């Protein structure tokens, strides 16, 4: 396993991060523990969760997994998503974040979270308030670094400016969606991360399973897209299926498992610190771990990239192509 420095923190993390969204849901506790142990065997020291995942059960299971190796792993969690019918049990207010961190620490059975993410953007709460409470938590030692997920580039840039101006802890990691199918992040978020030296751990490198090859037969496939309305809407555009089909054909020609190749493509981008991989069982986990064995090179990377449409540059001046590398 190779390890990379997360932004400018000096923290060294494995070039794959294991996401535990399936813990306590598609994967029962026994399977979850087996997958965690397999990741450790592979050299992964980076594990991602959230209070929202299985409404706390993912954190609880992960807390059991890390009991004997807490000082050897880099642990993340998130806050901000609705956790109950309580009107204040959501968002990025000081009130909610202080409650959320205490609950997460208890479930994870630890006294600190290494990288604490804002899971959403909250238009009802001033960014200054959110950054202030996170700065307090960092000073108290309950979190070491701040991260943000699902924010646009302008929102992240605004927060960085506030942190600089007010002397508050800043975001050191961004967690956006990124795959061969979903490439919007290339327009502004990745350039922002590169410019500001911020780590990036991207999620959904398989496009909710579309890039595994199983969605060639759209209606017949079993998986998140046909089982979950949110994913069905997210990947409804027929062009995604065409990209997935072409990609599966390419992987077959190269005699490489498409799941492994899809992760390897994301991992090859120099701005990506570590793609977040996930699995429902050990078989799926082995497929994505195989990305570590894929010998990606510039030619293959460009061939795969050409299978989907690159998003336009931020200014829409197509003649001014930005060197994203």
N, C-alpha and C positions, 0 to 999 in steps of 0.2 A: 504494500500500500504506500502510495506517495502522500505527502502531507503538504498543505499550502498555508500560507499566512493569511489570516482573515483581515483584509483591509490593512490598516496601519496599527492594529492592536498588538501585533507580535504573537498572537495566539495561533498555534499550529493545529489545523484540523485536517482530517482525512478528506481526500478529494471526492468522496461520496458521503452524503449525510443520509441517515436512515430516518424516514418519517413514520410516525406511529399512529397515523390517523385510523388505521384499521384495528388497532388494539382495542379489545372490548366490543368490537362490532363484527366485522367480517372474520376477524381472527380472535378466537377465545384466548383465555389467559395462558393455557399450556402452549398453544401454537405461538403466541406472542413472545413468550420467554425463549422458545427454541429459535425463533427468528433473531431475537436480540443476541443470543449467544453465537449464532452463526455469523452475524455481523461483526461481533468482537473477534471471532476467529479470522475473519477476512481483514482485520486491521482497522475497522471503522471505529472512530472515537467520538463521533458527532451524531447526536440524536435530537430529533425535533418532535415536539408535541404542542398541544394547546389545551386550554381549559375546555374549549368547545368540543374537542374530539371525544365522542361517546359521553359528553357532558361530565367530564372529570374522570371517567373510568380509564381512559388511555393514560392519563397522568398517574393514576394509582398503580396500574400494572407496570408502567415504566419505572415507577419508584421502587417496586420490588426488584426489577431487573438490575438496577444500578446500585443496590444496597451494598454490594461487596466490591464495587469498582468506581464509586462516586468520584474519587480524586483522579481517575484516569480518563474520564470522559468529559466532553463539552456538551452541556445540557441547555436546550432552549425550551421556552414555552411562550404562550401568547395570551393577550387579554383584549377585551373590547366587544366581542360578540355576545348577543343575548344568551343568558344562561338560565333564565326562568321567566315566569310571567310578571315578576316584580319589575315595575316600570324603570327602576334605577339599577337593575341588574344587567346593565349593558353600557356600552359607550366608553369614552376615554376621560371621564371626569376623575378628579382626585378621589372622590367618594368611591367610585366603582373600582378604580385601579388598586387602591389600598386594600379593598376587600378581596379582589381577585388574586393579588400576589400572596396574601396570607393563605388562602384556600389552596392555591397551587403548591406552595411550599409544603403544606401539610400533606397533600396527596402524594407529592413526589418524595416525601420523607427526607428533605434536605433543608439546609439553612440558607441556601442561595441558589439563584438561577443564573447561569453564565451569560446567557443572551436572551433578553426579554423583548418580545416583539409586540408591537401594536398590530392587531389582527385586521383592523378596519380603519377607515377614515371616518371621523365623527364630526359632522358639520355643526353640531350643536354645542361643541366644547372648544374653547379657544386653545390653539396649539400651545400657547404659553403655559396654560394650566397643566396640560398633559406633560409637557417637557419638565415642568417644575416638579411634579410629583415623582417622575422617573429619576430626576436628578437627586431628589431626597432619598429614594430607595437605593440608588447607587452609593450615596454617601453612607447609608446605613449598612451597606454590604449585602443587601438582599438580592441585588442584581449587579452583575459586573459590567455588562455592556448593553446598549440599547439597539433595538432593531425595528424595522417597519415592514409590513407586508400589505400588499394590495393598495398602495398609495400611488398616485400619479407622480411624474417627475417634478411638476411645479409645486406640489404639496410637500414633497421631500426637500426640495431646494428652499422653500420658505422656512421649513423647520430648521434646516441647517443654518440659515441666516439668523434665526432667532437664537439658536443655541450659541452661535458665535458672538452675537451682540450682547447677550445676557450672561455669558459665561456658564452656560448649562451643559450638561453631558449631551453629546450629539449621537445621532444614529451612526453605528459602525457596521451595520449590515442591512441589506435590502433583500426581501424574499418575494420575488415576483413570479408569475406564471411564465414558463418559457418552454417551447418545444418547436420542432420543425413545422408544426401546424400553427402554433400561436407565437408570432414573432414581433409583436408590437413593442416589446421591451427593447428591441434593437434601436428604436427611433430616438428615445431620449433617456430612458432609465439606465441602460448600460453605459452610454457615454457619460452620464452624470456620475455613475459609480466609479468609472475609470478616472475621471477628472478629480474627484474628491477622495480617491483611494478608499472606497467603501467596499466591504466584502459583499458578495452576492451568492445566495443559496436559492436557486430557482426550484420551483415545484412543477409537478405534472410534466416531466420530460417525455412521458409516453402519450400525452394528449388524452388522458382518461382511458388509456388502453387502445386508442385508435391505431397507434403505431406498433402494436404487437402483431398485427396482421389478422387479427380475429374479426375485424369489422369489414372484411371484404364482402361478406354477406350481412349487410346492415341489420336486417330484421332478425336474423337467426342468432346473432352473437349475444352471448351473455356477458354482462358487465355493467359498469356504472352508467354508460350512456343510455342503455335501454332499461335501466332499473331506477334511475334517478332523474327527476324532471329538470333539476338544475343543470346537470351535465348534458341532458338531451338538448336543452336550449342553448347551452354554451357551444355545442358542437353541431348545431343544426345545419349549418351551411354545407351544401353538397360538395363544394370545392374541397372541404377537409377530407371527405371520403376519397376523392380522386388523389389527393396528395398521399393519403395513407396507403392506397392501393399501389401507387407508383413506388412508394418507399418499400413496401413489402416485396415487390418484384425485384427491386434493387438489392435488398438484403438477401433474397434467395439467390440471385446471381453471384453474390459475393460469398455465399454459404456462411452467412453470419446470422445468428438469431436476431430478428428485428428489434426486440425489446432491448437487447444489449447494444445494438447499433444506434438506436435512438438516444439512449443515455450517453453513449460515447460521443455522439455529435454535439450534444449540449456541453459535455465536459471539456471538449476540445476548445471551446471559446475561451480565450485567455482572460476575459473579464469575469467569468463564472468561477467562483471559489469552489463550489461543490453543488452538483445537482442533488435534489432530495429524491431518493428512491423510496418506494413503498411496496408492500406485498400483502396478499391475503394468506399466503401459505409458503412453505419452504420451497416448493417447486418454482413459484413465481419469483421468489427471492433469488434463487440460483440464476435465473434468466437475466436479471438486472445486474447481479454481481459479475456476470460474464463480461460486462462492459469494460471491466478492468483489463481484460485480455485483448480487447479490440485494438489493433494497430492502426489508429486513425492517422492520416497524413493530409497535407494540404490539398492534394488532388481529390482524394475521397471526400474530404470535407466540402469542397466546392461542388462536387457532383451531387452530394446529398442536398446541399443548400439550394441547388438549382431545381430540385423537385417541388419546391414551393415558391411562392412569390415573395421576394424581399419587400418589406414595407417601404414606402417612400421616406425620404429624409425629412427631418422636422420642419424645414422651411418650404418644402414642396418644390425647391429648386433642384430638379433631378440632375441638372448638369453639374451640381456641386456635391458629388458623391462623398460621403463621409467615410474615412478609413476607420472602420469599427474595431480594427485590431490594434 
